[in-house]
């Protein structure tokens, strides 16, 4: 009997020991553990979220108990996102969690499903319930490029169902759908019985959509570039466009960012260097501000990691083509965001920046991809799942320390898009480009303002969860001692 009692005691102790080990296991709630630790270390608003405080949990077991209280990784992630009690604009509107990092990586490089129609959605009237769409541009070598649809076309319904703020995502999210077209006249949208059926396929978008000299008279050679995304795989194409400008003697530039939702901070630095010149090489273009514990570490140990300086070469050591300008005209709208706004804000201390269009989105914060690995890089990533985060980790300011544009950057010259006359991209008569040309040449002939304005609701890229990201390519190295301070 005594022997049996001893065995039972040992079994109970063993079970307790196993349970305790499980409580202290950082893989007891694997994805949730990665989310909390990644946000605790990198999240820009970490000090402002009580459940991310460094002293919130005394050990891994306490953290596990907390993590087990959430029904899904998404529930935990959303619970930890910062909400400003006074302002939606100052809250976290942009951090993203994904269940497949392959999709995330592709989207950040401009690869997604597309039928080739890039469109805007605007409110029909002041009730802000019904909406209509207008075609912004057609991507080459897509289904739409072979169909009877073009910039300026208006659509009011999809598959015969009128668009509203509640159904647009489901209707336009399908792989195949039919756009029901309409005529637009001074604010009135009238169905015209025409339609076009479109099918999506995987597509890699070259963001250098149009570049050419659009005016060459009286000593003014005006280059025009429509650039629709800061996608680093196309840095060479961007540089080549500026090489053509240099060869043609361009001395004025109109940079069209009206539909550009952002992208790589490094690519933005390259573009700024192309616009300016070698005289600024090595000078500060943009400075990153991280959460207090990371900011303190970087400033003390690696200050170069949080600065982005004007440069004379791309990452592959190709020489950058410089225009050496002291002034640039930028076309912007409510779809202009993140790295596009970075260009505007961080060039201002160095050159005259004239913004034409409407107020931008107001995204002055940036992100980085975090993986479930020992150092949050893609090295030695956990093979049991593909979750990754794209959380906001930094704010970016210009040389003068300014970066407060959460409500958007207002235009120097207001010129909304006219749905009665969108014009042809690259044509000197297109209203926003014509406004810039008239300012440069002092012609004194301003395009007519639209008779009717409509508030922007969404752009086609807003259906993609990463369309307005401003991101750094990878997190700075050397944070091992901070990672070791996470609950163990």
Secondary structure, 3 states (H helix, E strand, C coil): CHHHHHHHHHHHHHHHHHHHHHHCCCCCCHHHHHHHHHHHHHCCCHHHCHHHCCCCCCCHHHHHHHHCCCCCHHHHHHHHCCCCCCCCCCCCCCCEEECEHHHHHHHHCCEEEECCEEEEEEECCCCCCEEEEEEEEECCCCCHHHCCCCCCCEEEEECCEECECCCHHHHHCCCEEEEEEEEEECCEEEEEEEEEEEECEEEECCCEEEEEEEEEECCEEEEEEEECCECHHHHHHHHHHHHHHHHCCCCEEEEECCCCCCEEHHHHHHHHHHHCCHHHCCCEEEEEECCHHHHHHHHHHCHHHHEEECCCECCCCCECCCCCCCEEEEEECCCCCCHHHHHHHHHCCCCEEEEEECCCCCCCEEEEEEECCCCCCCCCCCCCCECEEEEEEEEEECCCCCCCCCCCCCCCEECCCCCCCCCCCCCCCCHHHHHHHHHHHCCCCCCCCCCCCCCEEEEHHHHCCCCCCEECCCCCCCCHHHHHCCCC
